[in-house]
Amino acid sequence: MTMKCPKCGKEMQTGYLQTDKIMAFNQHIHKLSLHPKDENDVLIVNNMINGANFKGAICKDCGLITFDYTNINVKE
């Protein structure tokens, strides 16, 4: 499956975004902890042992990465 980048329109490469331990999307940079401090912050991964794998796509031209954070620990 090919995907066009929503930012620059070039072709994206599909693959897996892999993380270890904690990953969050926060409204502001947190200096000590990634855990949510605001109602709009999202703790995506909190797994100290296994980390997580997400199916996604990367645009090597502009640097945009897309992934579905609800589709955690995809296995091949």
N, C-alpha and C positions, 0 to 999 in steps of 0.2 A: 504494500500500500504506500503510495507516495502522498506527500502533503506539501502544500505551498505555504511558505512562511507568511503569517498575517501581518508582519511588520514590513518586510522588503519584497515579498512576492517570489523569492527564489525557492528552489526545492530544498526540503528539509530531509535530514537523515534520521531514520527511526532507530530506536534502540532502547536502552534502559538507563534511567537515572538511578544511581545507587547511592545510598547514604549509610552512615554508621552512627548509631546512637540517637541523636536528637536532631530534628529539622523543624523549623518553624517559619511561618510567614507573618511578620510583625509590622505594624504600622510605623514603628520607630525602631532604631537600633537599640537592642538591649545589651548592656555592657557586662552584666554578671550572669544572667540566665536567659535562655531562649524561651522559657515558659511564658504563656500569654499573660499580659498585664492589662490589656484593653479588650473590650468585647469584640473588636474586629480582628484581633490576633488569632492565628490558627496554628495549633500544635499539630504538625503533620506526622511526625514520627517521634515516639518516645519509647524506644526499645534498646536498652543498654546492652543486650547480648547479640542480637541478630542483625540490627539495622533494618533496611527495607529496600525493595526494588520496585520501581515504577516504570511502566511502559510509557515511552514518550518520544519526542522528536527534538532535534537540534538543528539550528540554522548556522552553519559555519561561516556564512557571509556576514551576518549582522549580530550573531551571538545569542539570539533568542532561543530559549528552551521552553517547551510546553510538555506538561504531563498531567495526568488525572490523579490527584492526590487521594481520591477515594478508592482507587484501584491499587491497593497496597500488596506487596509481596507477590508479584507476578512470578510464576515459575515456568521454565521452558521445558 
